[in-house]
Amino acid sequence: MSLDKSLKKGLGLTRARNVLTRPERLAILQEDDRWSPEKGVYNVPKTKFRRLAPGVSGPRRGGKAGAK
């Protein structure tokens, strides 16, 4: 009996993740000034995470809105 290719150990993290870890979420929230270390790490709001197609740039962070 053969082992299905989806169950093989080598293919574990080859797919893209669609869930952020807590440190990744905290880093994004801290960039947006929506979280600070004084608030604690429990009940952290969810963050939008969309993986873009290769070569497509997403919205810019940290710049002025409407600046050329």
C-alpha positions, 0 to 999 in steps of 0.5 A: 500500500502506498502513502498518499502524496499529501501525507508525506512529511516533506510537503508540510509547509510548501503551501502558502499560510493564510493565518498569521502567528501572534508575533506577526499580528502584533508587529502589523498592529504595532505598525498601525498604532492599534496595539501597544505592549501595555495592552497585553497579548490576549484579545488581540484584534484580527488583521487582514492578510491577503497574499498578492500574486507575484509581481503585484504591489499592494497598498503602501504603508507609512506614506501620506495618502494622495502624495505623488 
